[in-house]
């Protein structure tokens, strides 16, 4: 049964929840403060007025808001709820609950869920649920159903306020960008590497993007991908270093095609990329390299080829997509807004004929010596 649209009560606050940050020990307050600062930057950057932001017992409350900001763009946010902030008075709560009567009347069932963040308030959570639930039933005729209701009204009891809301919007969770450190990210115009970069950003990494340019159209696409990932960086600049791929091969790439070394081009390319990425990581004080590799997806990503191509890496290589299905990667790319950019037309690299899928390190090093690329 479809439910007609009913205007919902306006919100004057947002409750922000975080996940793994709550597991931190003595450093927890640093992560909370970083997330608070990122939220403040986001609100200001996107023109959302607010009166203040406070951290209280596992929650961050944005008060005095107008409109509903899209806080999914702030990494570290597990979920958030546009809410009505009220005095901590049961009669005030009952009066504001009446705002939801029109919508609840159109539903087949409802439930009230109460959580006491501050335990000093009486009645307890079950008492509030019973009192507000009875009020709703008497005024709407809609029955209570505790499992899978059509509508759920939430009450949160804070230290000084009640919060009344009906939505929990999922964010990406993780940690604030930059809270874990810096990595060099090998990024191309494809689907995988921007998603891999995003996943490491979600773990608190501030990436330094490194692109080996094949064509102007491909580089233009990477610039667009950088700008999209920038939206998740809470105001921190995502630096992009662009190096012509021909420079990576010392001007010898064209001579490899048509030679007996052509089947090894992809593995050689990855080897040289890791070598250069390690140089840049050392120079920039980064602690490793991000790669969009996915095991066995293409010829250069067999176990042997990954092992051989990474033998040049002097730093740890992080590959968050290594065991993902391609469909999972595409789904996340759509969520974060990189998919349409990645599939847009551009001039990419030329794949060698009959690429080798099982190159061992010794053979790769011999080929590098023969070609003068070691």
C-alpha positions in Angstrom: 0.0 0.0 0.0 1.4 3.4 -1.0 1.4 6.1 1.6 0.5 9.7 0.5 3.1 12.3 1.2 2.6 14.1 4.5 4.8 17.1 5.5 7.1 15.9 8.3 7.9 18.1 11.3 10.8 20.4 10.8 14.2 19.6 12.5 16.3 22.0 14.5 19.2 19.6 15.2 21.1 16.7 13.8 22.2 13.7 15.9 25.5 12.3 14.5 26.6 8.8 15.5 30.0 7.3 14.9 31.0 3.7 15.0 34.6 2.5 15.5 35.7 5.8 17.0 33.9 4.7 20.1 36.3 1.8 20.5 39.3 4.0 20.8 40.9 4.3 24.2 42.8 7.3 25.4 42.9 8.8 21.9 39.1 8.7 21.5 38.7 12.4 22.2 41.2 13.3 19.4 39.1 11.4 16.9 35.9 12.9 18.2 37.4 16.4 17.9 38.6 15.7 14.4 35.2 14.5 13.3 33.6 17.5 15.0 35.9 19.9 13.1 35.1 18.1 9.8 31.4 18.4 10.4 31.8 22.2 11.2 33.8 22.6 7.9 31.1 20.7 6.0 28.3 22.8 7.4 30.1 26.0 6.6 31.3 24.9 3.2 27.8 23.9 2.0 25.9 26.9 3.6 24.0 25.1 6.4 23.6 27.5 9.3 23.9 26.1 12.8 24.2 27.4 16.3 26.8 25.0 17.7 28.3 21.5 17.7 28.8 19.5 20.9 30.2 16.0 21.7 28.3 14.2 24.4 28.6 10.6 25.4 29.1 8.9 22.1 27.1 11.4 20.1 27.8 14.7 18.2 24.9 17.1 18.3 24.6 19.8 15.7 22.2 22.4 17.1 20.2 25.2 15.6 20.2 23.8 12.1 18.1 24.8 9.1 17.5 22.1 6.5 19.0 18.7 6.3 22.7 18.5 5.3 24.0 15.4 3.5 26.4 14.2 6.1 27.2 11.1 4.2 30.0 13.2 2.6 31.7 13.4 6.0 33.8 10.2 6.6 33.6 9.0 10.1 29.8 9.5 10.3 28.1 6.1 10.9 24.6 7.4 10.8 22.7 10.7 11.5 19.2 11.8 12.2 17.5 15.2 11.6 15.8 15.7 14.9 13.6 18.1 16.9 15.5 19.2 20.0 13.2 19.8 23.0 13.5 20.7 26.7 13.9 17.5 28.8 10.2 17.6 29.9 7.8 14.7 29.2 4.8 17.1 28.6 6.8 19.0 26.0 7.6 15.6 24.4 4.0 14.7 24.2 3.0 18.0 22.7 5.6 17.7 19.9 4.7 14.0 19.3 1.4 15.3 18.0 3.2 16.7 15.0 3.6 13.1 13.8 -0.1 12.1 14.2 -1.0 12.9 10.5 1.7 10.6 9.1 1.1 7.8 11.6 -2.6 7.7 10.9 -1.7 6.7 7.3 0.4 3.8 8.5 -0.7 0.2 9.3 1.5 0.0 12.4 4.1 1.9 14.4 6.4 1.6 17.3 8.2 4.0 19.7 11.9 3.4 20.4 13.5 5.3 23.2 17.2 5.4 24.2 18.5 7.1 27.3 22.0 8.5 26.7 21.8 10.1 30.1 20.6 7.6 32.7 19.4 10.1 35.3 16.0 10.7 33.7 12.9 9.0 35.0 10.9 7.2 33.6 13.3 4.8 32.0 13.3 4.0 28.2 10.5 1.4 28.5 8.3 3.8 30.5 8.7 6.6 27.9 8.0 4.1 25.0 4.8 3.0 26.8 3.6 6.5 27.6 4.2 8.0 24.1 3.0 4.8 22.4 -0.3 5.0 24.3 -0.7 8.6 23.4 -0.2 7.9 19.7 -2.6 4.9 19.6 -5.4 6.9 21.4 -5.0 9.8 18.9 -4.5 7.9 15.6 -6.0 4.5 16.1 -2.9 3.0 14.5 -1.8 -0.3 16.2 1.6 -0.9 17.7 3.8 -3.6 16.1 7.2 -4.1 17.7 8.7 -6.1 14.9 9.0 -4.5 11.4 6.6 -1.6 11.9 5.6 0.6 9.1 6.7 3.7 11.0 9.1 4.1 13.9 9.3 7.1 16.1 12.5 7.6 18.0 13.1 9.4 21.3 16.6 10.0 22.6 17.1 11.3 26.1 20.3 13.4 26.3 21.9 15.2 29.2 19.8 18.4 28.8 17.4 17.7 26.0 14.9 15.3 24.4 15.4 14.5 20.7 12.5 13.4 18.6 13.1 11.9 15.1 11.9 9.3 12.6 14.9 8.7 10.4 18.3 7.1 10.7 20.4 7.9 7.6 23.5 5.7 7.1 26.8 7.2 6.4 30.0 5.5 5.3 31.4 5.2 8.9 35.1 4.7 9.3 37.4 7.5 10.6 38.0 11.1 9.7 40.2 11.7 6.7 43.8 12.3 7.7 43.5 10.7 11.2 45.5 7.6 10.2 48.3 9.2 8.1 49.3 9.6 4.5 49.6 7.1 1.6 50.5 7.5 -2.1 47.6 6.3 -4.3 48.1 4.9 -7.8 45.0 6.3 -9.6 43.9 5.9 -13.1 40.6 6.7 -14.9 39.2 3.3 -14.4 36.6 2.1 -11.9 38.8 0.3 -9.3 41.5 2.8 -8.2 39.2 5.6 -7.2 37.1 3.2 -5.1 40.3 1.8 -3.5 41.4 5.3 -2.7 38.0 6.1 -1.2 38.1 3.0 1.0 41.5 4.0 2.4 40.2 7.5 3.0 37.4 6.0 4.9 40.0 4.3 7.2 41.5 7.8 7.9 44.1 8.0 5.2 44.9 11.3 3.4 46.0 10.2 -0.1 48.5 11.7 -2.4 47.3 10.8 -5.8 49.8 9.6 -8.4 48.7 9.3 -12.0 50.8 8.0 -15.0 49.3 9.9 -17.9 48.4 8.0 -21.1 46.5 10.7 -22.9 45.0 14.2 -22.3 41.5 12.8 -22.2 42.5 10.2 -19.6 44.2 12.8 -17.4 41.1 15.0 -17.7 39.1 12.2 -16.3 41.5 11.6 -13.4 41.2 15.3 -12.6 37.4 14.9 -12.4 37.8 11.8 -10.2 40.2 13.8 -7.9 37.6 16.6 -7.6 34.9 14.0 -6.7 37.1 12.4 -4.0 38.0 15.9 -2.8 34.3 16.2 -1.7 35.0 13.6 1.0 38.2 15.1 2.3 36.6 17.7 4.6 38.6 20.6 3.2 42.0 18.9 3.0 43.6 19.2 -0.3 44.1 16.0 -2.4 47.3 16.7 -4.2 47.6 15.0 -7.6 51.0 14.3 -9.2 50.9 13.5 -13.0 53.8 11.8 -14.7 53.7 10.9 -18.4 53.8 7.2 -18.7 56.4 7.5 -21.5 58.7 9.1 -18.8 58.1 6.0 -16.6 59.5 3.9 -19.4 62.3 6.3 -20.2 60.9 6.8 -23.7 61.3 3.0 -24.5 57.6 2.0 -24.3 56.9 2.1 -28.1 59.9 -0.2 -28.8 58.5 -2.9 -26.6 55.5 -3.4 -28.8 56.2 -5.8 -31.6 59.2 -7.2 -29.8 59.5 -10.4 -27.9 59.1 -8.3 -24.7 55.6 -7.1 -25.6 53.7 -9.8 -23.5 55.5 -8.5 -20.4 54.5 -4.8 -20.9 51.8 -4.8 -18.2 54.0 -6.4 -15.6 56.8 -4.1 -16.4 54.5 -1.1 -16.2 53.2 -2.1 -12.8 56.8 -2.7 -11.6 57.9 0.7 -12.7 54.8 2.3 -11.1 55.6 0.8 -7.7 59.2 1.8 -8.0 58.2 5.4 -8.7 55.5 5.4 -6.1 58.0 4.3 -3.4 60.3 7.1 -4.4 57.5 9.6 -4.0 56.4 8.0 -0.7 59.9 8.4 0.7 60.2 12.0 -0.5 56.7 13.0 0.8 56.9 11.2 4.1 54.0 8.8 3.2 53.8 5.4 4.8 52.8 3.2 1.9 51.0 2.9 -1.4 47.4 2.3 -2.4 46.6 0.1 -5.3 43.3 -0.8 -7.0 44.5 -4.4 -7.7 41.9 -7.1 -7.7 43.1 -10.7 -7.7 42.9 -12.4 -11.1 40.7 -9.7 -12.6 43.1 -9.0 -15.5 46.4 -10.6 -16.7 48.6 -8.3 -14.6 46.8 -9.2 -11.4 47.5 -13.0 -11.1 49.3 -13.9 -7.9 52.6 -14.4 -9.7 52.4 -11.1 -11.6 51.4 -9.2 -8.5 54.3 -10.7 -6.6 56.7 -9.8 -9.4 55.4 -6.3 -10.1 55.5 -5.4 -6.4 59.0 -6.5 -5.9 60.1 -2.9 -6.6 57.9 -1.6 -3.8 60.0 -0.4 -0.8 56.8 0.5 1.2 53.7 -1.5 2.1 51.1 -1.8 -0.7 47.5 -1.6 0.4 44.9 -3.2 -1.9 41.4 -2.9 -0.3 39.7 -4.4 -3.4 41.9 -7.5 -3.7 39.1 -10.0 -3.0 36.1 -8.0 -4.1 33.7 -9.0 -6.9 33.6 -6.5 -9.7 29.9 -5.9 -9.1 30.7 -4.9 -5.5 33.2 -2.3 -6.7 30.8 -0.9 -9.3 28.1 -0.6 -6.7 30.3 1.4 -4.3 31.6 3.5 -7.3 27.9 4.5 -8.0 27.4 5.4 -4.3 30.3 7.7 -4.1 29.8 9.3 -7.5 32.9 8.1 -9.4 31.2 5.4 -11.6 29.9 7.7 -14.4 33.2 9.5 -14.5 35.2 6.3 -14.8 33.1 4.8 -17.6 33.2 8.0 -19.7 35.1 7.8 -22.9 38.8 8.5 -22.9 41.9 7.3 -24.7 43.5 4.6 -22.6 46.6 2.4 -22.8 47.1 -0.2 -25.6 46.9 -3.8 -24.2 49.7 -6.1 -25.4 48.8 -9.2 -27.4 48.9 -12.4 -25.4 50.0 -10.8 -22.1 51.9 -13.1 -19.7 49.9 -14.2 -16.6 52.7 -16.0 -14.7 55.9 -13.9 -14.7 58.3 -14.8 -11.9 60.6 -12.2 -10.4 63.9 -13.5 -11.8 62.6 -13.4 -15.4 61.1 -9.9 -14.9 64.4 -8.6 -13.6 66.3 -10.2 -16.6 63.8 -8.5 -19.0 64.3 -5.1 -17.2 68.0 -5.4 -17.5 67.8 -6.3 -21.2 65.5 -3.3 -21.9 67.5 -0.9 -19.7 64.5 -0.3 -17.4 65.8 -1.8 -14.2 
